[in-house]
Amino acid sequence: MSERPPGQTPPPVEENSEHIPTVGDVRQIIESMMVKGECQIAQTYLDAEGKLYRLDAVAPGREEGETLELFYLRKGSYPSGDKAAETEIHSTYIKDGQWNGTGPQASLVDNIPIADAGVNLKTWKVFE
C-alpha cells in the first residue's frame, strides 16, 4: 500500500454516486431468479462511457417448450431510443409462438452502495 505525501488528501468519494451494474452483476441477478439457474446473454449495449445500459438474455422457462426472454435496462435515455425511469429487469414468456409479457421482474433499489466487486442481491427488489 503506498503512502500519500504529507498534505495530500485522498480524492473525495461521491456519496450519491450511482452503482452501474456490470454484465456479470446482471447475469447473477437473472440466474438467481431462474428455475434452472442459467441464462444465455444474447446481446449487450454500452453507453458512450462504455458502461452497460441494456442486456438481453434468454433462459429456459418453467414449462416444457417455454422460453423466457429477459432484458435489463438502466435508468436513463440513450441514443438508441431506449428510455427507462428505473433500472429494472423485465421478461417475456414464449411458448407455442405466443408471447406473454410479465412486466418487471426485479428493480434496482436506489441509494444503496455496493461495497464489493460482486453484486449485492440485497440491492435488488425481486418480484415473485
SULBELMO-V489221 format. One record per backbone hydrogen bond with DSSP energy under -1.0 kcal/mol. NH is the residue of the N-H (numbers start at 1). CO is the residue of the C=O. Records with the same first field share a line. If there is no record, write none. Layout:
NH->CO, CO
This chain:
8->5
17->14
26->22
27->23
28->24
29->25
30->26
31->27
32->28
40->58
42->56
43->56
45->54
47->51
50->47
53->45
54->45
55->72
56->43
57->70
58->40
59->68
61->66
66->63
67->94
68->59
69->92
70->57
71->90
72->55
73->88
74->53
76->84
78->82
81->78
84->76
88->73
89->106
90->71
91->103
92->69
93->100
94->67
95->98
98->95
100->93
102->91
105->89
106->89
107->125
108->87
109->123
123->120
124->121
125->107
127->105
